[in-house]
Amino acid sequence: MTETARIADQLRRAFSGDAWHGDSLLEILDGVTAAQAAARPIPHAHTIWELVLHIAAWDGAVRRRMGGEAVTLTGDQNFPSARDTSESAWRKTTEHVRRVHDELVQAVSEFPDTRLTEQVPGKQGAHYNYYYMLHGVVQHELYHAGQIALLKKK
């Protein structure tokens, strides 16, 4: 198995299941309603909905970086807000994050191992290569999944 296949597998497990650590993001989101997703039980903290949109934004940014684009997300690009908080909008949001994530997993699985040590476009520092970024996006998904799990209990 190639290294990028291993990373793609870790991304998939963190997002959709069969992860060593416990529940994946989708397992945590199971049963979350639009009202729960839009609720802000901790003042000044992000909502579940905002965190899901943030995960989708960064999955998309990482995929674009893999294509050679120097991507920086700021403001509402980094943490998009949910303007429509209906059940149908929540369903569309969860479908969107799944689609963007699946595109990222596919791109990672097709990425050549020989490119893992290359510098990510627009990033400074010798450490910021594709290997570092791809492991980082796995960690990012799990970090926010943990936040969502706590918000879901509120």
C-alpha positions as CSV (number, residue, x, y, z in Angstrom):
1,M,0.0,0.0,0.0
2,T,1.3,3.5,-0.9
3,E,1.7,6.2,1.7
4,T,-1.0,8.3,0.0
5,A,-3.3,5.3,0.1
6,R,-2.7,5.1,3.9
7,I,-3.4,8.8,4.4
8,A,-6.6,8.5,2.3
9,D,-7.6,5.6,4.5
10,Q,-7.0,7.6,7.6
11,L,-9.0,10.5,6.2
12,R,-11.9,8.2,5.3
13,R,-11.9,6.6,8.8
14,A,-11.8,9.9,10.6
15,F,-14.7,11.1,8.5
16,S,-17.0,8.1,8.0
17,G,-16.1,5.4,10.4
18,D,-14.1,2.4,11.5
19,A,-11.6,4.6,13.2
20,W,-9.3,3.4,16.0
21,H,-10.1,6.3,18.3
22,G,-13.9,6.0,18.3
23,D,-16.7,7.8,16.5
24,S,-16.0,9.4,13.2
25,L,-17.4,12.8,12.2
26,L,-20.4,11.3,10.4
27,E,-21.1,9.0,13.3
28,I,-21.1,12.0,15.6
29,L,-23.3,14.0,13.3
30,D,-25.9,11.1,13.0
31,G,-29.2,12.3,14.4
32,V,-28.2,16.0,14.7
33,T,-31.1,18.2,13.7
34,A,-30.9,21.6,12.0
35,A,-31.9,23.2,15.3
36,Q,-29.1,21.4,17.2
37,A,-26.6,22.3,14.4
38,A,-27.6,26.0,14.5
39,A,-27.7,26.2,18.3
40,R,-25.0,28.2,20.1
41,P,-24.9,26.6,23.6
42,I,-21.5,28.1,24.4
43,P,-21.6,31.9,23.9
44,H,-19.0,33.1,21.3
45,A,-18.1,29.5,20.3
46,H,-18.8,28.1,16.8
47,T,-22.0,26.1,16.2
48,I,-22.0,22.6,14.9
49,W,-23.2,24.0,11.6
50,E,-20.3,26.4,11.4
51,L,-17.8,23.7,12.3
52,V,-19.2,21.4,9.5
53,L,-18.9,24.2,7.0
54,H,-15.4,24.9,8.2
55,I,-14.4,21.3,7.7
56,A,-15.8,21.4,4.2
57,A,-14.0,24.7,3.5
58,W,-10.6,23.2,4.5
59,D,-11.1,19.9,2.8
60,G,-11.7,21.9,-0.4
61,A,-8.8,24.2,0.3
62,V,-6.4,21.2,0.8
63,R,-7.7,19.6,-2.4
64,R,-7.1,22.9,-4.3
65,R,-3.6,23.1,-2.8
66,M,-2.9,19.6,-4.1
67,G,-3.7,20.9,-7.5
68,G,-1.1,23.6,-7.2
69,E,-3.2,26.5,-6.1
70,A,-1.9,28.8,-3.2
71,V,-5.1,28.9,-1.0
72,T,-5.7,31.0,2.1
73,L,-9.1,31.1,3.7
74,T,-10.0,34.1,5.7
75,G,-13.1,35.4,7.5
76,D,-16.3,33.9,6.2
77,Q,-14.4,31.6,3.9
78,N,-12.7,30.0,6.9
79,F,-15.8,29.8,9.1
80,P,-18.9,30.2,6.9
81,S,-22.1,31.0,8.7
82,A,-25.4,29.2,8.1
83,R,-27.9,31.7,6.7
84,D,-30.7,29.3,6.2
85,T,-31.1,27.0,9.2
86,S,-33.9,24.8,7.9
87,E,-33.8,21.0,7.9
88,S,-33.4,21.0,4.1
89,A,-30.5,23.4,4.4
90,W,-28.9,21.2,7.1
91,R,-29.3,18.2,4.8
92,K,-27.7,20.1,1.9
93,T,-24.8,21.1,4.2
94,T,-24.2,17.5,5.3
95,E,-24.3,16.4,1.6
96,H,-21.9,19.2,0.7
97,V,-19.4,18.2,3.4
98,R,-19.6,14.5,2.3
99,R,-19.1,15.4,-1.4
100,V,-16.1,17.7,-0.7
101,H,-14.6,15.2,1.6
102,D,-15.0,12.3,-0.9
103,E,-13.3,14.5,-3.5
104,L,-10.4,15.1,-1.1
105,V,-10.1,11.4,-0.3
106,Q,-10.1,10.6,-4.1
107,A,-7.4,13.3,-4.8
108,V,-5.2,12.0,-1.9
109,S,-5.5,8.4,-3.1
110,E,-4.4,9.5,-6.6
111,F,-1.6,11.8,-5.3
112,P,1.9,10.3,-6.1
113,D,4.0,9.4,-3.1
114,T,7.0,11.0,-4.9
115,R,5.3,14.5,-4.4
116,L,4.8,14.2,-0.6
117,T,8.0,16.0,0.2
118,E,7.2,18.9,-2.2
119,Q,6.4,22.3,-0.7
120,V,2.7,23.3,-0.6
121,P,2.1,26.3,-2.9
122,G,2.0,29.6,-0.9
123,K,3.2,28.1,2.3
124,Q,6.5,29.0,4.0
125,G,8.9,26.7,5.9
126,A,10.6,23.6,4.7
127,H,8.3,21.5,7.0
128,Y,5.1,22.6,5.1
129,N,5.1,19.9,2.5
130,Y,2.2,17.8,1.3
131,Y,3.0,15.0,3.8
132,Y,2.6,17.5,6.7
133,M,-0.5,19.1,5.2
134,L,-2.3,15.8,4.5
135,H,-1.7,14.4,8.0
136,G,-2.8,17.8,9.3
137,V,-6.1,17.6,7.5
138,V,-6.8,14.3,9.2
139,Q,-6.0,15.8,12.6
140,H,-8.2,18.8,11.7
141,E,-11.2,16.6,11.1
142,L,-10.7,14.8,14.4
143,Y,-10.2,18.0,16.4
144,H,-13.4,19.5,15.1
145,A,-15.3,16.2,15.4
146,G,-14.4,16.3,19.1
147,Q,-15.8,19.8,19.4
148,I,-19.0,18.8,17.7
149,A,-19.4,15.7,20.0
150,L,-19.2,18.1,23.0
151,L,-21.7,20.6,21.5
152,K,-24.0,17.8,20.6
153,K,-24.2,16.9,24.3
154,K,-25.2,20.4,25.4
